[in-house]
């Protein structure tokens, strides 16, 4: 009698085990497929956003470089002290407008952008300290451009090159 029960139960257990293993493998395969699909969709969405962040940071760096910043900020009849204040205000406004981009770039890229901004501010402050605040804005502009040209490494160019390198690695 035990032998007859085993003849029925053993094949049933084997069929159950085979079914369980097949269904388990199918579920695992489907889960992996869905994860892959989800990752692909995330990449499809985040890549353009990341590229836009790099673009905006390059634009920010271009806009705060003295050769771009000075013509936009200088107004006729300004004193050096007025230009100094306006330059720092413009950089601050540009910076605040782009703060959220740090979410989409690497920590190193963000540090490069931040350092470039700080170095440009330092350059402007040093030049402003060397000029009489009551001189014309043209005197401060000249001092900034002269000092900027004399730099061994241009802070904005250095940061832009780093960003370009990172974007190249994305592709």
Steps between C-alpha positions, in 0.01 A plus 500: 500500500784740579659415168177588317473835685862574415432416134234772498659757734858492360405580140259765628778655711737493203242667277434758772874565545555533124206738474622702796850532355365595157264763640773632731744536208231669291419749777870574553547553127199732482624697801843545339338605172288761678802632692693532175208673332463739794873580497489562125202734539675684784811543288286618209349767724802602709761522224341806333453664840865436591615636165290810553664548841845483342389746233366742758819481704713567193276797422536620859879479477500685169276770643720561806826515307619862503500543122128422501404639840655845472324619181162383632542659841680827430276803459602844384602730786553222757767531764739214569321431830163481319641260242655287773164468673318433172748229395467315829121533490485366145718201588291430810175514299642269230622261771167488679325436170718192441528350850264213423732370226717339766243220518586384149880529484776323687632637826834572330332695219300705747816576700677615182213735415486629857876558508489683168229730634692564821821570306322752276354672807844504662649649180234774495551576869879517470475732200242717678736531798777624270283773346371817664124444547430846354676426171296420193366155434730487196806502729364201695403321178850544361659377822276191504573414135875555543511281809279236338722479192811462719363193681687175435179301505170656410250378765197497272681326214635241740150424631346496151765253382422278799126511424564414134712204605223372726237536228726304263510220759119484510503401135 
